[in-house]
Amino acid sequence: MTLTDRLKAELLALPLLTTPIRAAELASLLRFAGGLHTISGRIAVEVDLDGAALADRVAGEIATIYGIRPQRGTLPAGGVGKPERHLVRVVEDGETLARQTGLLDQRRRPIRGLPNRLTTGNAAELAAIWRGAFLAAGTLTDPGRSAALEVGCPTPESAMALVGAAGRLGVSAKARDVRGQPRVLVREGEAIGRLIGRMGGARTLADWESQRSVREVRANTNRLVNFDDANLRRSAQAAVAACARVERALEILGPDIPPHLAYAGELRLTHREASLDELGHHADPPMTKDAVAGRIRRLLAMADKVAVEQGIPGTEASVPSDPDN
């Protein structure tokens, strides 16, 4: 079962609350799962739902809250892997239901967004709006870089109304157009978790946060490993370049090298992968890393000076173009 299915099942299992909250959820379901149609000259309300349990919920709430008995129907699966669709339709009292739920205004004009009385309601009613919208047309993806809680919307106005409701719940959401369909997206992990909790998906939230924590730990571990690999690679490249320059310096200076500089150069070549601090410990007697670095620096400078005087390549010329190889 996907996270989307688990969250929807949990939301459907929530105990029914007060009538205003149930009415807000139902109005949102009707807005985001269907719309108004004209059948035999009458205004009808029809919603297309993806599960029998959700269809039972919608039909039951229409009958309980508004005293209207809806019709039920099904549509065959649209293809392999696609579920059977469930229809809930009100024809005879469709206009009455549309007015009462805010799909029609007082002049019989369709409302393209959500009724103002819903979007300005209290926090429980705003959560019910989001719960209805998610049950109708929502998806929740696994936590990670592409995590998202998304709702498909019938109109740009309904998308903006949903964004406004999220904002009043303290959640940042964005409306966008995807292949011609308005959608509302919540992408930031904290915001997704907050919205799941607001809608009432406590168990799904716990699972989602658990998966999110595991993925964050894994991502942090991978970043640290990559960081360490990069540091090791840079250190290895620097050691290759340093040894190449020291070898060239010893070649240029020949027997005229001061003994203390020659000793530092040989120390570098003997322990090619050691750090300057480690080279100091290998020295006899031991030296500080600054002392080792200073001697190697003077060795290279002396060799480069002689190379310029003789008109031959200096120590830099011996550094390979690709230290990794």
N, C-alpha and C positions, 0 to 999 in steps of 0.2 A: 504494500500500500504506500502510495506517495505521501509526501508531507501535505500536499494539498488535500488529498482524500482524508487523511487523518485529522487535519484541522477542521474540515467541513463536518466530519462525523462528530467531532467533539462539540462543535457549535450547535449542531442539531440536537445533541443530547442535553443541552443546558436546560435547567428548569425554566418554565414560562414565568415572566415577571409581570409588572403592572401593565395595564392596557395601553397607556401612552407609549411605553417602550416597545411593546409588541406591535402596535400600529406603525411606529417609525420603522421597525425592521421590515414589516410587510410592505410598506410603501416603497422602501428602497429595493426590495426584491422585485416588486412589480415594475419599477423603473428600469432596473439593470438587467432583468431577465426577459423582458418582452416589451409590450407597449399597447397602443390603441389601434384598433382596426374597425372598419365599417363592414358589418355583415347584415345583409338584407335591410340596409338603410339605418341600422342601429349601430351605436358606438359600443364596441365590445372590448373587453380587456382580456389579453391572452399572454401567457408566459410560457417559455420553452425552457424546461429544466433538465438537468443531466442525471437525476436519480429519483427513484420512487419515493424515498424517505423525504426528500425535499419537496416533492410534489404533494405528498400527504400533509406536510407542514403548511404549505401555502394554502391548500384547499381548506384545511381545518381552521386556519386563522381567519380566512375570508368568512367562513360560516360562523365562527364564534364571535368575532369582533363586530361584523357588519350584518349578520343574519342573512347572508346571501349564499345560496347553494351553487357552487360552480360545477362545470362539466369537466370530466377527465378524459384524456385520450393519450395515445402513444404514437410515436413516429419510429419507423424501423431504423436500425443502425445505419449510419451513413457510409460505412466501409469497414474494412478489417481492423479490429481493435477499437473501434468507436462504439460507445455504448448506445443503447436505445434511449430516445428522447421522450420526455413526459410533458404533456400539455395540460395546463389548467386554464379554462376559458370561462368567462362570464359574458353572456350575450344579452339576456333579457334585462338584467339590472346593471349592465356594463357602464352606462353613463353615470348612474348613481354611485357605483363603486369608484369610478374614475374621479368624480368630484370629491368624494370623501377621503380618498387617499392622496389627493393633490396632483393627479395626472391631468386633470382639466381645471381651468380657472372658472370664475363665475360667468364668463361670456362664452363658455364651451370651447375655449381655445386650449390646445395641448400645451402643457408646461414642458419645456425642453430640458430644464434642469431638475432641481428638487424643490419642493415647496419651502418657502421662506420660514414657515413655522417649524420645520424640521431642522434646517441648517442653523437656526438660532436657538435650538433647544438646549437642554442641560447635557452634562457629560454622558449620562447613561443613554440618552436619546441619540447623541452623536455616535456613540459606540454601536448602538443598534443600527444606525444608518450604514456604518462600515460593515457590520456583521451581515446585514442583508445583501449589500453589494458584493461582498466576498462569496457568500453562498451562491449568489446568482452567476457571477462571472469572474471569480478570483482564482489566482494561482500563487503558490508559495514554492520557491526553489530552495535547494539545499544551501546552507551557509557556505561562504567562500567568496572569491573575488567577484563572481557573477550573481551573488545572492540578490533576490528581489521578491517583494510582495507586490503583485500586480492585479489590477482589475480592468477588464474591458468595459468600455462605456458606450452607450447608444448615441450620445451627442457630446459635442465639446462643452456645452453648458453643464451637463451632468458631471463631466470630468472635473470642471472647475469647482462645482459644488462639493464634490468629494474631497478635493484638495483643501478646500476651506474647512470642511469638517475635521480633516486630519490635523490641520493647523490648530484648531481650537482644542484638540486633544493633546497638543504638544508634540505632534509628529510631523516631520518635514516630508512632504510628498510632492511629486511633480507630474504635471499633465503633459503628454506628448502624443504625437500622431504616428502610429505604426501601420504602414501599408494601408493608409486611408481610414483606419479605425482609431478613435480617441482612446487613450489608455491612461491610467494613473499608476505611477510607479513609486515604491518606497524602496530605496537601495541601501541606505546606511544601516549597518547591523544593529546598532542600538535602537534606531527608530523602528525597524522591523519587529524586534522583540517587544518594544513598548506597545506597538499596535496589536500584535497577537494577544498580549495580556489584556489590553483594553477591550478587545472583542470577546474575551472569555476563554481563550484557548490555553489554559494553564498547563495541561499535560504536554501539549504540542510545543509550547514555549520551553518547557524544561528539556525536551528532546532536542529542540533546535539549538538552544544555548549549549547543550552538551556537545553536539556535533561541531558547533562553532568554536568552542574551546579547544577541541582536539585538532581542528584544522589550523587554528592560530598557532598552537604549540608546534605543529608539524612545519608550518610555514616559517616560523621563527628559527627552528632548528635548521631548515634548509638554507635560510639566509646566513646563519652563522657559519655553516659548513662552507658555503660559497665564499663568504668573506675570508675565512681562514685559508681556503685554497688560493684565493687571489693574493693574499699576503705571502704565502709560501712561494707562489710563482714569482712574485716581484723580488723576494729575497734571493731566490735561485738565480734569476736573471742578473741581479746586482753582483752576486758572487762570481758568475761566469765572466762578466765584464771586468771586475776587479782583478781576477787572476790573469786574464788576457793582457791587461795593461802592465801588471807586475812582470810577467814573463818577457814582454817587450822591453821593459825598463832594464831588466838584468842583461838582456841581449845587447842593448845600446851601450850601456856603461861598461860591460865586460869586467876586467879585473880592477878597474879604477873606483869601484863602489866602496864607500865608507863601510867598515864592518858592521856597524850597528844598523845601517839601512839595509845592507844585504841580508842580515839576520831576520829583519822584519819581513822582507820580501820572501825569503825561503819559508818563513813561518806561514805566510799567507798561502803559498803554493802547497805546503804540506797538509794543511787543514783547510781545504777549499770551501767546504760548506759551513765552517764555523763562523759565528758572529765575532765582532771585534772584541767583545767581552770574553768570549771563549778563547780567542787567540791569546789574550793577555794571560789567561790561566795556563795555557800550554807553554808559554815562554819560560825560560830559565835564566835568571830569576823571573818570577811573575811580574807582569806590567799591567798598568791600567789600560782600559780600552782607548782612552784619549792618547796615551803614549804610543800605542800601536798605530792608531790612526794617524798621528802626527808623523811617525817615521815613514809610513807608507806614502803619505802625502808628499813628504820631502823627496822620497825616492822617485816618485813619478815626475815631480817638478824638475828635478835635476836631469832626469833622462830626457824630458821634453825639451829642455834648454839645449842639451847637447845635440839632440836631433835637429833643432832649428839651425844651430851653428854648422852642422855637417850637411844640411840639406837633405835629410832622409826622413821617412815617415816617423811620426811620434808614437806615443803609447796608445792614443785614441784610435789610430789606424788598425790596431790589432783586435779591436772589439768586434765580435761577430754581428752581422746585421740582424740575425734572428737568434737571440740568446737562448731561446727554448731548445734549439737544435744544437 
